[in-house]
Amino acid sequence: MIKVVGVRFRKAGKIYYFDPASFDIKPGQCVIVETVRGIEYGHVVLGNREIEENDVIQPLKKVIRMATTEDDQTEAENKKKEREAYEICNKKIRKHNLDMKLIDCEYTFDNNKLLFYFTADGRIDFRELVKDLAAVFKTRIELRQIGVRDETKMIGSIGICGLALCCHSFLTDFHPVSIKMAKEQNLSLNPTKISGVCGRLMCCLKYEEETYEYLNKNLPNYGDIVKVKETGLMGEVINTNIIRQLVKIVIRKPDGDPEIVQLKIEDLIIQKPNRKKGQAQITKEEEDELRRLEALEREEKKKEQDNQEGQKQKHEQKHRPKRGKPQNKGKRVNNPQKKPQEDKKKS
């Protein structure tokens, strides 16, 4: 077990672990810590606690100090400078006629680095822009391209439910979402109804996925042939109520009109599954849009995995032990050459 505190650097951002050292830190307090970007000002969301060492990326850096009143003022000044930097960068982007959209900018606490977040359809050559920004701000400049989901997370908005977006409010990570989740929950497959503000599938499709998978295990599909235990009559499934575990079937009697009844799943026996029938009919345009959304989901997931692998390799290279210096550094050592054999004397 190892003692840690959880620190967050932006709203709904990831939680990073640090060694509290000798400080008794509680949630709601602010601390000064060292990260890969430099000295940072963070908000404590998890107080002193012990967790397994396997859950922590080593080496674990220590908390430098508790934030003071001067640190709070410095952070407020940095926020003000960020707004000014945002306007200046936008002017520079228009000057260089770059096809990119600036989303946000962020100063490190010690002002050693200024980060700009932007979105673009493809790769952007912003080398001249970086030179201009470095000349203006006299500090290290980093431009980071982000996706549409990260853009929405930073800016925030209101979802179709009428509440603030989950990603901007409390979601720390983006979980993979697929069309299968919408089908599992018997939702409309209209792309406009299951897509969020960012234009991707809504993150909330993941929330109840496990529950619906569990409830759907015993339910029949549309078109399945079932048998009523009490009467022994056969019927075809025309609707299901997943939450209440009810099945609506149509019973076609040979000597009468079809009868529609609704029964509990415990009162039925599935005789002949008919898995070929779909749950909902959609147009070709909607099907193409759904395929496009799924392709975008796979592409963004791959990019995220590549970024994580790149950060992991960078972290490993940074903390790789340095090799010892060669003993004969700067001196040229010639390889010993074999002496030529002397010619045998002629007798």
N, C-alpha and C positions, 0 to 999 in steps of 0.2 A: 504494500500500500504506500501511496505517496500523497503528500499534502499539497493541495492546489487551490487556486481561486479562478473563477471564470470571468473573463473580461470581454466586453463587446465595444466595438469602436464606432459603429453606426447603428441606426434604428433597424431592428429586425435583421441585423447582421449575424455572422457566425460568432460562436463563443470560443475564445481561445484560453487555454490554461497557462497559468504562470505560477511560479513558486512564491508564496506569500512571505517567505523569509521569516523575520521576527514580528511582522505586522499582524495585528488582529483585524482583519478586513471583513466588513459586512456589506450585504447587497445595498446598492444605492450610493455607495461612496465612489469617488474617482481616484484613479491611481496613474502614475507615470511609469511606463514600461518600455522595454526595448524590443522592437520587432525587426523583421528583415528589411523593413522600409526605413527604420531609424527610431528615434525616440517618439513615442505616441502617448496621447492622452486618452484613457479609456474609462468606461463606466463598468463597475462591478455588478454582475448579475447573479453570481454564485459566490457565496462567502466561503470562508475556510472550510475545507472538507477533504476527506481522504478517498481516493479512487485507486483502481488497479493501475499498475505501472504500464500494462499493455495498452491502456486507453490514452496514453500520453505520448506525443512525439518528442523523443529526446534529441538534444539536451533541453531541459526545461529551464527557461530564463527566469530570473528573479524579478520581483517588483522593485523598482528603483526607489520609489518613495510614495507616500500618500500625497495627493494633489493639495496644494496650498491655495490661498487666496490669489497669490500672484499667478499661479498656474491657471486658475480659472479665468483671470483677466487675459492671459496670453491666448487661451483657447478662444475666448470671445473675439479677440482681435484677429485671430487667424480666420474665423468665420467671416468677418467683415472683409478681409483681404481676399478671401475666396470669391466673394461676389464681384469684387473689382476685377480679379483675374479672369473670371468667366466672361465679362464684357470685353476685355482686351483680347482674349483668345478668339472670340466670335468675330471681332473685327479683322484679326489676322487671317482667319479662315476665309472670309470674304475677299480679302486682299489677294490671297493666293489662289482663289477660285477653286477650292477643294470641295469635292462632293462628299461631305461628311457633316454629321449633326452632333454638335457638342451637347452632352447631357449634364455633366457635373464636373466640378474640379475640387481638389482636396489638397491642403497643405499638411505636411507632417508637423508635429508639434514643435520641432526644433528648426523648422523652415529650411531644412537641407534638401527637400524634394517637393516638387509641385506636380501632382498627378491630374491629368485631364482624361475624362471618360467620354468616348464618342461612339456613335454607330455609323455604319456605312454598308453599302451593298457588297462591296468587294475590298480588295487591298488598296490602301491609300499610301502614296509616297509623300510623307509629311516631313521629310528631312529639312527642307528649307523653313518650314513652319517652326520646327523645334529650335533651329538656330535663332530665329526672330524672337521666340518666347524666352530663350535663355539670355539673349541680350537685354530684354526688358526686365526680367525678374531676377537675374543674377543668381540663379540657383539651378539645381539639377531638374530637368524637365522629363516627364514620362507621359507618353500618350498611350492609352490602353483602349483597344477596341472591344466593345461588349455586344451582347445579343439583345434582341427585343425584350426578352423576359427580364434581364437585368435592368434595362432601361425603364420598364414599367415599375420594377421594384424600387428604383431610386426616386422616380418622379411621384408615383402614387396616383390613385384615382378611385372612382366608385364603381363597384361591380354591378352586374345586373340584379343582384340580390338587394341592392340599396345600401350595402355596407362598404367600408373601406376595403381595398384589396388585401387579401390574405398575405401576399408576398411582401407588401409594404407594412403590414401590421405586426405579424408574428412569425411568418415562415422564414426559417434560416436557410433552408436548402430547397432546391427544386427537385422533386421526385419525378421519375419517368411516368408519363401518362399516355394511355393508348385508347384507340376506339373501342377495344374490347371491354374496357371498363364501363363505357356508356351503354354498350349492349347488355352487359351483365346486370346493370341497374334498370334496364328497360326504359331508357331515356330516348328522346327523339334524336335521330341521327342527322338532323339538320345542322350543318356546320355553324350557322349563325347563332344557334341556341346552346351549343356546347363549347364555343370558343370564348376566350376571355378578351380583355381590353388589348392585350399584346398580340392578338391574332392567333394564338396557339390554343391548344386544348386547355380547358380550365383545370387548375390545380386541385380544385375541390372534388373532382371525379375520383381522386385517390382516397379521400377520407373514409368513405364507407365501403370501399371495394372488398375488404376482407369479410365484412358482415354479409354482403350480398353473395359472395362466393359460398359462404357457409349455408345461407338460406336457400340458395339455388341448387344445392347438391341433391336434394330429394324431390324437387319439383320437376314435373314433365315439361316438355317444350310444346310450342304450338304445333297442332296436327298430330300429336301422339294419341294412340288408342289406349284407353284405360278401361278398367272394369270396376264397377261399383260392388264393394264387398257385400253389402246388405241385400241387394236385389239380383246381383249377377248380370246386370245389363251392361252393354258395351257403349262407350261414348267417345267422342273426339274432343280434344282440348282446344278451346277457342280463346281462353284468357287465363291469366294467373295473377294472384295477389301475393307478391313476394313477402311483404311484411307480415300479413295475417296468415300466410301459408294456406291460402284458399285457391281452389281450381274450379274454373267454370267450364263445363262440358255440355255438348249437345248430344242427346240420346235420340237416335232415329229408330223408332219402333216400326215393325213391319205393318202393323194394323192401325197406325195412327200418325198424327202430326209430330214433327220433331219437338223434343222437350229440352229446354235449357235449365240446368240445375247448377248450383254452386256448392261444393263439398270440401271438407278438409282433406288434406293430403293423406291423413291416416285412414280415411275411408275408401281409398282407391288403390288399385293395383295396376301398374303400368304394363300393358301387354305388348304393344308394338311401337317402339320409338320411331319418330319420323324427324330425323335431325336435318333433313335437307331444306325444310321450310324455314324462312327467315322470320325474325321477330317484327320487322317493319320493312315496308317498301319505300325505296328512295329513288330519286331521279338520277340520271347519268351524271348531270352536273354536280349534284351533291356527292355522289360516289367519287368523282374525280377530285373534288375539294377535300374529302376525307382522306384520300390517298396522299394528297399533297401535304396535309397536316401531319400525317404519320411519317412521311419522309422528312419533314422538318424536325419532328421530334427526334428521330434517329440521328439526324445530322448534328443537332445541338448536343445530344447525349455523347456522341463521339468526340465533339470538340471539347466538352467538359472533361471527359476522360483523358484526352491528350494534354489538356492544361494541367490536370492533376499529376499526370506522369512527369510532365516537364518541371513542375514545381518540386516534385519529389527528387528528381535527378539533380536539380539545382541545389536542393537542401543537402543531399548526400555529398555532392562535390564540395560544398562550402565547409562541411564538417569532416571531410576526409583527412586523415592524418598526413602531415607533410613528410616527404622523404628526407632522409639525412643528406647532408651535403657531401659530395664526393671528396675524398681525401686529397687528390691531386688536381683540384680545380684550378684552371688557368695554366697548368703545365702540360706540355706536350710530351707524351711518353711514346717513344718509338718501339715498335714491336721488335724483339730480338730476332735477328736474322742468323740463319745457320751459316757458319763459315764454309766457303767452298773447299771441297776436298782437294788436297794437294795432288798434283799429277804424280803418278808413280814414276820413279826413276827408271830410266832404261838401263837395263843391264849391259 
